[in-house]
Amino acid sequence: MYSHLCSCMKTNTFNSKSAFFLFNRTGLCCNQRYSSGQDHTHYEILELERNCSPKEIRSAFIRLSKQFHPDKNPSNPALHDKFVKLNEAYSILNDMDRRRNYDASLNLQTVRQNMFVHKTRARSSYSDSGERPENWKDYYDFAAQMKRNESIHVPKFLHKFETLSKATLVMLLIGVATGALGLQILAVQYSKTFPRNVVNSREMEISQNLMNARNDAKKYDLQENIDRFAKRYQESYPYRRPDS
């Protein structure tokens, strides 16, 4: 998770005391160059604020990469260096996990400065009783923030989509659209066929009843047909009288 942080952050146990003295004695920190003024943060390289959105990051990178592209002046090595820094800044800030870790590394600068301010008081107040010196407060707050950052992560299945190429994503979208279109066509065809089958079945039933009525008219006389009709009516409507 901390692949792009400095070596002082790559500790398995993240022991607070050892890390504190490591910062305090050697000053080894991935943000040491920022405080010395020799370099700029990735946000400064892209001319952005730290609370910028992903859309602003992409827009700034496109604008500045066109402005400082080495092809504009091949004889100027400064353009090449600037372009390399732009690509590095964009590759980190455009990735959510790498940007979160980078922001955490920037916070180390403030923490380390506070440690140096209270360095003398920390050494005089520290004892073997295990009591935490007051000037460690910023460090412990930062360690707690790092643990919270570790609990906020992107689900693994979303990372799989990030590794897919644009062509693969386009093919997946085309497949989904084709499947949806096929289902819609089947639904339309079924909606046309279903009423037609019902009508045909009803027509066959009516034709059969008409044929039976004609056969009965030929087979029986008028009074017998009336009696048969009255009997069928009574069977169909048992609670009604024939003369009602």
C-alpha positions in Angstrom: 0.0 0.0 0.0 2.9 2.4 0.7 5.0 1.5 -2.3 5.7 5.1 -3.2 6.5 6.3 0.4 10.0 6.7 1.7 11.8 3.9 3.5 11.0 5.4 6.9 7.3 4.6 6.3 7.9 1.0 5.2 7.8 -0.7 8.6 5.9 -3.7 9.5 5.3 -3.0 13.2 5.3 0.8 12.8 6.7 1.1 16.3 6.0 4.6 17.6 9.2 5.1 19.7 11.6 3.7 17.1 9.9 5.7 14.3 10.0 8.9 16.4 13.7 8.7 17.1 14.4 7.8 13.4 12.6 10.9 12.3 14.3 13.0 15.1 17.9 11.8 14.6 18.2 11.4 10.9 15.3 13.5 9.5 14.8 10.9 6.8 11.5 11.7 5.3 10.1 11.7 1.8 9.0 15.3 2.3 12.5 16.6 3.3 13.0 18.0 -0.1 9.7 20.0 0.1 10.8 21.8 3.2 14.2 22.6 1.8 12.6 24.4 -1.2 14.5 22.3 -3.7 11.4 20.7 -5.2 7.7 21.2 -5.3 4.8 18.9 -4.4 2.8 17.2 -7.1 0.0 19.6 -6.5 2.3 22.6 -7.0 3.6 21.0 -10.2 0.1 20.7 -11.6 -0.8 24.2 -10.2 -3.6 22.8 -8.1 -4.9 22.9 -4.5 -4.8 19.8 -2.3 -8.6 19.6 -2.3 -8.8 19.5 -6.1 -11.1 17.0 -7.9 -10.0 14.2 -10.3 -11.5 16.2 -13.2 -9.4 19.2 -12.3 -6.3 17.0 -12.1 -6.9 15.6 -15.6 -7.6 19.1 -17.0 -4.5 20.6 -15.5 -2.3 17.7 -16.7 -3.6 18.0 -20.3 -3.1 21.8 -20.3 0.4 21.7 -18.8 1.6 18.7 -20.9 0.7 20.6 -24.0 2.5 23.7 -22.7 5.7 21.9 -21.6 5.9 19.2 -24.2 9.6 18.5 -25.2 8.7 18.6 -28.9 7.9 22.3 -28.7 11.6 23.0 -28.1 13.9 19.9 -28.3 17.0 21.9 -27.5 15.6 23.0 -24.1 16.3 20.2 -21.5 14.2 22.0 -18.9 11.0 21.2 -20.9 11.9 17.5 -20.7 12.4 17.6 -16.9 9.2 19.5 -16.5 7.3 17.0 -18.6 8.7 14.1 -16.6 7.6 15.7 -13.4 4.1 16.4 -14.8 3.7 12.7 -15.7 4.9 11.6 -12.3 2.5 14.0 -10.5 -0.4 12.9 -12.7 0.3 9.2 -12.3 0.1 9.5 -8.5 -2.7 12.1 -8.0 -4.9 10.4 -10.6 -4.9 7.1 -8.6 -7.1 7.2 -5.6 -5.0 4.9 -3.3 -1.7 6.4 -4.3 -3.0 9.9 -3.9 -4.3 9.1 -0.4 -0.9 7.7 0.6 0.9 10.7 -0.9 -1.3 13.1 1.0 -0.4 11.2 4.2 3.3 11.5 3.3 2.8 15.3 2.9 1.4 15.5 6.4 4.7 14.1 7.7 6.3 17.4 7.0 4.2 19.2 9.6 4.6 16.4 12.1 8.4 16.3 11.8 8.6 20.1 12.2 6.6 19.9 15.4 8.9 17.1 16.7 12.0 19.2 16.1 10.5 22.2 17.9 9.9 20.3 21.0 13.0 18.1 20.7 14.8 19.3 23.9 11.7 19.2 26.0 10.9 15.7 24.8 14.3 14.3 25.8 14.1 15.9 29.3 10.6 14.8 30.0 10.9 11.2 28.7 11.2 8.5 31.4 11.2 4.7 31.6 7.7 4.8 33.1 6.3 4.6 29.7 4.6 8.0 29.9 4.2 9.6 26.5 5.9 13.0 26.0 3.5 15.8 25.1 5.5 16.5 21.9 4.6 13.1 20.6 0.9 14.1 20.3 1.2 15.1 16.6 2.9 11.9 15.8 0.3 9.7 17.5 -2.4 11.6 15.8 -0.7 11.0 12.5 -0.3 7.3 13.2 -4.0 7.1 14.0 -4.9 8.8 10.7 -2.7 6.3 8.8 -4.6 3.4 10.3 -7.9 5.1 9.3 -6.6 5.5 5.8 -5.8 1.8 5.7 -9.4 0.9 6.5 -10.6 3.0 3.6 -9.9 1.1 0.4 -11.4 0.4 -2.9 -13.0 -3.0 -3.3 -10.9 -5.5 -5.1 -13.4 -6.1 -7.9 -13.2 -2.4 -8.8 -9.5 -2.7 -9.2 -10.1 -5.4 -11.8 -12.0 -3.0 -13.9 -9.2 -0.4 -13.6 -6.8 -2.9 -15.1 -9.0 -3.6 -18.2 -8.1 -1.8 -21.4 -10.4 0.6 -23.1 -11.0 -1.9 -25.9 -12.1 -4.6 -23.5 -14.5 -2.2 -21.7 -16.0 -1.1 -25.0 -16.5 -4.8 -26.0 -18.2 -5.5 -22.6 -20.5 -2.5 -23.1 -21.4 -3.6 -26.6 -22.1 -7.1 -25.3 -24.4 -5.8 -22.6 -26.2 -3.5 -25.1 -26.6 -6.4 -27.6 -28.1 -8.6 -24.9 -30.6 -5.9 -23.8 -31.6 -5.4 -27.4 -32.2 -9.1 -27.9 -34.4 -9.3 -24.9 -36.4 -6.3 -26.1 -36.9 -7.9 -29.5 -38.1 -11.2 -27.9 -40.5 -9.3 -25.7 -42.0 -7.5 -28.7 -42.4 -10.7 -30.6 -44.0 -12.5 -27.7 -46.4 -9.6 -27.1 -47.6 -9.9 -30.8 -47.9 -13.7 -30.8 -49.7 -14.1 -27.5 -52.9 -12.2 -28.4 -53.0 -13.8 -31.8 -53.0 -17.3 -30.2 -55.8 -16.3 -27.8 -58.0 -15.0 -30.7 -57.4 -18.1 -32.8 -58.4 -20.3 -29.9 -61.5 -18.3 -29.3 -62.5 -18.4 -32.9 -62.1 -22.2 -33.0 -64.3 -22.6 -29.9 -67.0 -20.4 -31.4 -66.9 -22.3 -34.7 -67.2 -25.6 -32.8 -70.2 -24.4 -30.9 -71.9 -23.1 -34.1 -71.3 -26.5 -35.8 -72.8 -28.3 -32.8 -75.9 -26.0 -32.9 -76.4 -26.7 -36.6 -76.2 -30.4 -36.1 -78.7 -30.3 -33.2 -81.1 -28.2 -35.3 -81.1 -30.9 -37.9 -81.3 -33.8 -35.5 -84.1 -32.6 -33.2 -87.3 -30.7 -33.8 -88.1 -27.3 -32.5 -89.6 -28.3 -29.1 -86.7 -30.6 -28.4 -84.2 -27.9 -29.2 -86.0 -25.5 -26.8 -86.0 -28.1 -24.0 -82.3 -28.8 -24.6 -81.4 -25.1 -24.5 -83.5 -24.6 -21.3 -81.6 -27.5 -19.7 -78.2 -26.2 -20.6 -79.2 -22.8 -19.4 -80.3 -24.2 -16.1 -77.0 -26.1 -15.7 -75.0 -23.0 -16.5 -77.1 -20.7 -14.2 -78.5 -23.0 -11.5 -79.8 -20.1 -9.3 -81.9 -18.5 -12.1 -85.3 -19.4 -13.2 -85.7 -20.1 -17.0 -88.5 -17.4 -17.2 -86.5 -14.7 -15.4 
